[in-house]
């Protein structure tokens, strides 16, 4: 009887060990969700994070770079706050000792904008047709870029704040060629109930200051349905009010055909 009891106990122990071994063997490798080649890029001034998957589910990490502040906000999520630009590494481990080395590249956010159309709007019921036509031509001539030109905004002070700044490159003829370097401030203006806001970019270059409002631009299509695009609009009323006292509105439009973020 005792022999059967010992045999049954040994059977339970070996079976349990086998089950535990199988569970351990079926663990997925330690990795990160939607991260390829062990590398991510973050923008200075913007927080970002990664989700850990696989391993045994008990995670820890280490990061010794002064460029990156890191915090595990959930048991499998690490939140990063870039403190500078450059490269950093983060080592992630589980309790079994399996490890994963993450390479983090921190760069300034860059907006690349190419202009596809130029337009100007003049409103003044008391103006003659000739005056409106003349003023529209003058307004169009103030636009600093041609079709195919554009702007590159580099956010050196981060980009999550309502007010931020950086370096701008203005390309008069063709994007990314013969750029004029300047600085800019971007301001997000929110109304009291925060149900509506607009964004303005003020550019400083060659002793010139220009303020563009980033907003929607609409024009009729052949089917008379509105096609929605975005534009940089510049209000020029104060500039021309003396010469054209009957003008009610005058502004230029730089319709954005392509906008990418790096």
C-alpha positions in Angstrom: 0.0 0.0 0.0 2.8 2.4 0.9 4.5 1.5 -2.4 1.5 2.5 -4.4 1.2 5.8 -2.4 4.9 6.6 -3.2 4.4 5.8 -6.8 1.3 8.0 -7.1 3.1 10.9 -5.4 6.0 10.6 -7.8 3.6 10.5 -10.7 2.0 13.7 -9.5 5.3 15.5 -9.0 6.7 14.5 -12.4 3.4 15.4 -14.1 3.4 18.8 -12.5 7.0 19.4 -13.5 6.2 18.4 -17.0 3.3 20.8 -17.1 5.4 23.6 -15.8 8.1 22.8 -18.3 5.6 22.9 -21.1 4.2 26.2 -20.0 7.7 27.7 -19.9 8.5 26.3 -23.3 5.3 27.8 -24.8 6.1 31.4 -23.7 6.5 33.8 -26.7 9.9 35.4 -27.0 10.3 38.7 -25.2 9.5 41.5 -27.7 7.7 44.8 -28.2 4.4 45.4 -29.9 4.8 46.9 -33.5 8.5 47.6 -33.1 10.8 46.5 -35.9 14.5 46.0 -35.8 14.7 46.8 -32.1 14.5 50.5 -32.9 12.0 53.4 -32.4 12.2 57.1 -33.1 10.8 59.8 -30.7 10.4 63.5 -31.2 12.0 65.9 -28.7 9.2 67.5 -26.6 6.7 64.7 -27.2 6.1 61.7 -25.0 5.8 58.2 -26.4 5.8 54.6 -25.2 6.1 50.9 -26.0 4.1 47.8 -25.0 6.0 44.7 -23.9 4.8 41.3 -25.1 6.0 37.7 -24.6 8.4 36.5 -22.0 7.0 35.4 -18.6 4.9 38.5 -18.0 7.0 39.9 -15.2 9.0 42.8 -16.6 11.6 45.3 -15.6 13.8 47.8 -17.5 16.9 49.9 -17.2 17.9 53.1 -19.0 21.1 55.1 -18.1 20.9 57.8 -20.8 20.4 61.4 -19.7 18.5 62.0 -22.9 15.6 59.9 -21.9 13.2 59.7 -18.9 11.4 56.4 -18.6 8.6 55.2 -16.4 6.7 51.9 -16.3 3.1 53.1 -16.1 1.6 49.7 -16.4 3.0 46.2 -15.9 3.8 46.0 -19.6 4.0 49.6 -20.8 7.0 52.0 -20.6 6.4 55.7 -21.1 9.3 57.8 -22.5 9.9 61.5 -22.2 12.8 62.7 -24.4 15.0 65.3 -22.6 17.4 65.9 -25.6 18.3 64.7 -29.0 20.6 61.8 -29.8 20.6 58.0 -29.3 19.8 56.0 -26.2 19.3 52.3 -25.3 16.8 50.7 -23.0 17.3 47.1 -21.7 14.1 45.2 -20.9 14.1 41.9 -19.0 11.6 39.4 -17.6 12.0 37.5 -14.4 13.5 34.5 -16.2 16.4 36.6 -17.3 15.4 36.9 -21.0 16.4 40.4 -22.2 15.6 42.8 -25.1 17.7 45.8 -26.1 15.8 48.7 -27.5 17.5 51.4 -29.5 15.9 54.8 -29.2 16.6 57.7 -31.6 15.5 61.1 -30.5 15.2 63.9 -33.1 13.5 67.2 -33.6 10.0 67.0 -35.2 10.1 68.3 -38.7 7.1 69.4 -40.8 7.7 69.4 -44.6 5.1 71.4 -46.5 4.9 71.8 -50.3 2.6 74.4 -51.8 0.4 73.3 -54.7 -1.7 76.4 -55.4 -1.6 80.2 -54.8 -4.7 82.3 -54.4 -5.9 85.7 -53.1 -9.3 86.9 -51.9 -10.4 90.5 -52.0 -13.8 91.6 -50.6 -15.2 95.1 -50.8 -18.6 96.0 -52.0 -17.7 99.6 -52.5 -14.6 98.7 -54.5 -14.5 98.8 -58.3 -13.8 95.7 -60.3 -10.5 97.3 -61.4 -9.5 98.0 -57.8 -10.3 94.4 -56.7 -8.3 93.0 -59.6 -5.4 95.3 -58.9 -5.3 94.5 -55.2 -5.5 90.8 -55.8 -2.4 91.0 -58.0 -0.6 92.9 -55.3 -1.6 90.5 -52.7 -0.5 87.5 -54.7 2.9 89.1 -55.3 3.5 89.1 -51.5 3.5 85.3 -51.2 7.1 84.3 -50.5 7.0 81.0 -52.4 5.9 79.7 -55.8 3.9 76.6 -56.6 6.3 73.7 -55.8 8.1 75.7 -53.2 7.3 75.3 -49.5 8.5 75.3 -45.9 10.3 73.1 -43.5 9.5 73.7 -39.8 12.0 72.2 -37.3 10.6 72.2 -33.7 13.6 72.8 -31.5 11.5 73.5 -28.4 9.2 70.5 -28.7 5.8 70.5 -30.3 3.2 69.4 -27.8 2.8 72.8 -26.2 0.2 75.4 -27.3 3.2 77.8 -27.8 6.4 76.6 -29.3 9.2 77.6 -31.7 12.0 76.5 -33.9 13.8 77.0 -37.2 12.1 77.4 -40.5 13.5 77.0 -44.0 11.6 78.8 -46.8 12.0 77.4 -50.3 10.9 80.1 -52.8 11.2 78.1 -56.1 11.3 74.4 -55.3 11.0 72.5 -52.1 14.4 71.6 -50.4 16.4 73.8 -52.8 18.0 77.2 -52.0 16.3 77.6 -48.7 16.1 80.8 -46.7 16.7 80.2 -43.1 14.7 81.9 -40.3 12.9 81.2 -37.1 9.2 80.7 -36.3 6.7 80.6 -33.4 3.7 78.4 -33.6 0.7 79.3 -31.4 -2.5 77.3 -30.9 -5.3 79.8 -30.0 -8.2 78.2 -28.2 -11.5 79.8 -27.6 -13.1 79.9 -24.1 -15.1 76.7 -24.5 -12.2 75.0 -26.3 -14.7 73.7 -28.9 -12.7 75.6 -31.6 -9.1 76.6 -32.1 -6.8 77.7 -34.8 -3.0 77.5 -35.3 -0.8 80.4 -36.4 2.8 80.3 -37.6 4.8 83.6 -37.3 7.9 83.5 -39.5 11.0 85.8 -39.0 13.5 86.0 -41.9 15.5 88.7 -43.6 14.1 91.3 -41.2 10.6 90.3 -42.3 7.8 89.1 -40.1 4.9 87.1 -41.6 2.0 85.4 -39.8 0.2 82.5 -41.5 -3.0 80.9 -40.2 -3.3 77.2 -40.8 -6.9 76.5 -41.8 -9.2 74.7 -44.3 -9.4 75.8 -47.9 -12.3 74.9 -50.1 -12.9 75.2 -53.8 -15.7 73.9 -56.0 -15.0 70.8 -58.1 -16.5 70.1 -61.5 -19.4 68.5 -59.8 -19.9 71.6 -57.6 -19.1 69.6 -54.5 -16.6 71.1 -52.0 -13.1 69.6 -52.0 -11.5 70.3 -48.6 -7.8 71.1 -48.4 -5.7 73.1 -46.0 -3.8 76.4 -46.5 -1.6 79.0 -45.0 -3.8 82.2 -45.1 -2.3 85.6 -44.4 -4.5 88.6 -43.5 -3.2 91.7 -45.4 -6.1 94.1 -44.7 -4.0 96.4 -42.4 -1.2 96.6 -45.0 -3.6 97.8 -47.8 -6.3 99.7 -45.9 -4.7 103.1 -46.5 -4.4 102.7 -50.3 -7.8 100.9 -50.6 -10.1 102.4 -47.9 -13.1 100.5 -49.1 -11.5 97.0 -48.8 -13.2 94.8 -46.2 -11.1 91.7 -46.5 -7.9 90.8 -48.3 -5.9 87.7 -47.7 -3.7 85.3 -49.5 -3.9 81.5 -49.6 -1.1 79.0 -50.0 -2.8 75.7 -50.6 -0.8 72.8 -49.2 -0.5 69.9 -51.6 1.7 67.7 -49.5 2.6 67.7 -45.8 4.8 65.1 -44.2 6.2 64.8 -40.7 9.6 63.3 -39.8 
